[in-house]
Amino acid sequence: MIVTITLNPSVDITFIVKKLNEGGSNRTNNFRKDPTGKGINVSRNLANLNMPNIATGFLGGHNGEFIAKELSNTIVLQNFIPISNETRTNIVVIDQIKDMVTGVNQEGHVVPPKKFDQLFHHLQRLILPGDFVVISGSVPEKARETIYREIIEVVNEIPNTTVILDSSKKLLLEGMKARPYLIKPNVDELKASFGISLDDPEFPHKCREILNFGAEHMWVSLGGEGSYFFSKDRYYRVEPVKVDAKSTVGAGDAMVAGFVHAVSLNKDIVEAIRWGTACATASIMTIGTAPGKLEDIEEIYTKVKIEKLEY
């Protein structure tokens, strides 16, 4: 089974305007409302691939009820811990003329320490030997910077589990100490977390060195420029598949979903990269954080070009 953990879920409201009037009023009836948070996005994309999975984390208030209701319409199994505070709201505005996305993300409310203790016990019962666990996204306000490392250490006590961590900065650096299977920063997060830029002539070698901190693999997404996948003995360059992009929000989560879907089915790394790339590319053809259409994923899958490289 695949289990996703979202400590700081949100409800995303996406407004689409022809041209954003900065500093003034904007009116539109073109909008959508999605249950999100990076782990929840992974769960929704897995459900889109007809892959059963369990979503857990913290939910509260009317927004929490909305997320639970929306997920109940999918094959995602829910096992969230209720909290008294309201789950946060994020606002996304898409300017169609400028082809620009502007977001305002609420940080999220404080979750009491006892709830994190409850989460650890919850995970010990929920996760079974052989499960795949995806931990991703931001954390509630004032949460410990070591929280992802602590969660991975709990998961690692369960035999044959596989952990994928999608975070950045201190949360990522601390989480890597617990040796996750895969980390997935985008190129901006890579620079913010490790000080490595894509234009660095030693880029591949410096990315390889990052794996010495604890992760087995690292997948760096480059937005519209494709991605690089790093392992200790090899790395891969993934070329982008050109499509009509509508929104890049949630593309990284779709990438993680496609990858873990394939790995959980015992596909090899290259096949997993191909699935992840296809899911991510199809997702940007939709508005908001909606998963891509299955027919688009299958078509894009056949077009993904992956080059194996040596250090």
Number of C-alpha atoms within 10 A of each C-alpha: 15 24 26 25 27 25 29 27 31 28 19 23 19 24 22 20 18 15 14 20 11 7 6 6 7 12 11 9 8 10 15 15 16 18 25 26 26 30 29 29 28 33 34 29 28 26 20 20 18 14 17 18 22 20 24 25 23 24 27 20 14 13 19 23 15 19 21 19 12 14 19 12 8 14 17 24 17 17 18 20 16 13 17 12 17 16 24 24 18 20 16 19 18 23 17 14 10 10 12 13 18 12 14 11 12 15 15 21 17 14 19 14 12 8 14 19 10 11 19 16 12 16 19 14 10 13 20 17 14 14 19 23 26 28 26 28 19 20 22 19 13 12 16 15 16 15 16 25 22 17 19 24 17 16 25 17 11 17 12 13 19 23 25 24 28 25 23 24 16 15 21 23 20 19 29 24 18 21 24 26 18 25 29 24 23 20 19 18 19 19 15 15 17 16 10 19 17 14 7 10 9 12 13 20 14 15 24 21 11 19 19 13 15 18 22 17 21 25 23 22 24 17 16 14 12 19 21 22 24 25 17 17 9 13 22 19 16 22 18 19 17 12 13 10 15 17 20 19 20 22 30 27 30 32 28 33 32 26 26 27 27 19 19 17 9 11 15 11 14 18 17 23 28 23 29 25 33 28 33 30 32 28 31 24 20 19 21 27 28 25 28 23 15 16 10 16 22 14 12 21 21 11 14 18 14 20 11 11 12 8 10
